[in-house]
Amino acid sequence: MLKQILSEFLKLDGVSAAVVAGRDGFVIESAVSGDVDIDALGAMASTGLGTSEAIGRELGKNEMNQIIIELDEGPILISPLSEDELIAIVAQKDVNVGRISTSSRKIAKGSLQPYECISVGRGTCGLHGGFTGQTL
C-alpha cells in the first residue's frame, strides 16, 4: 500500500521520485521514474532534515514543516512524517514548486497518516508500526 501511495506523487507533473526514509537515512519505500539514487537521497535527506530542525529549535521557530531545496536542475522537497520517518520528493527543472508542495502535503497527510500507520502520541505516524491503522 505504501508503494501505491508513493506512486501517486509520480502522477504530479514534474515529480521523478518519492522516498520514505527513516531518520537513520535508510529507505523504507520508494517510487521512482528516472535515474535517482534513492539510498543517497534517503541518507542526505535525513541529515538535511535533522540540521534544519536543529536550526528551527535553536531560533525558537517550533516544528519544521518542510524543506525546499532549489537546485539548477530541479527542487527537492523534504518533510517530516513523524519522529522516525521523512518523505523526500525530487522534481524536475521548471516545475511548479508550490503545486508540488501543496499536493505533497495533502497526499502525505491524507494518505499516509489516516490509512496506513499507527498514530502515536501527538498524532504522528509510526510507519514501522505494522500498518494497522490503530491510534495509541
MOKA-V970109 format. One record per backbone hydrogen bond with DSSP energy under -1.0 kcal/mol. NH is the residue of the N-H (numbers start at 0). CO is the residue of the C=O. E is the energy in kcal/mol with one decimal. If there is no record, write none. Layout:
NH,CO,E  NH,CO,E
This chain:
4,0,-2.2  5,1,-2.6  6,2,-2.0  8,5,-1.1  10,7,-1.0  11,8,-1.6  14,11,-2.1  15,89,-2.9  16,89,-1.5  17,30,-2.4  18,87,-2.7  19,28,-2.7  20,85,-2.0  21,25,-2.7  22,83,-2.2  24,21,-2.2  27,19,-3.0  28,19,-1.7  30,17,-2.2  32,15,-3.0  35,33,-1.1  37,35,-1.4  40,36,-2.4  41,37,-2.7  42,38,-2.0  43,39,-2.7  44,40,-2.8  45,41,-1.9  46,42,-1.8  47,43,-2.8  48,44,-2.6  49,45,-2.3  50,46,-2.2  51,47,-2.4  52,48,-2.6  53,49,-2.0  54,50,-2.1  55,51,-2.3  56,52,-2.5  57,53,-2.5  58,54,-2.0  59,56,-1.2  60,55,-3.1  66,77,-2.9  68,75,-3.1  73,70,-1.6  75,68,-1.9  76,88,-2.8  77,66,-2.4  78,86,-2.6  80,84,-2.6  81,84,-1.9  85,20,-2.5  86,78,-2.8  87,18,-2.7  88,76,-3.1  89,16,-2.3  90,74,-2.7  91,13,-2.7  96,94,-1.2  99,95,-2.1  100,96,-3.0  101,97,-2.6  102,98,-2.8  103,99,-2.9  104,100,-2.0  105,101,-2.0  106,102,-2.9  107,103,-2.9  108,104,-2.6  109,105,-2.7  110,106,-2.7  112,107,-1.2  118,133,-2.2  119,123,-1.5  123,119,-1.7  125,117,-2.6  128,125,-2.0  135,118,-2.9
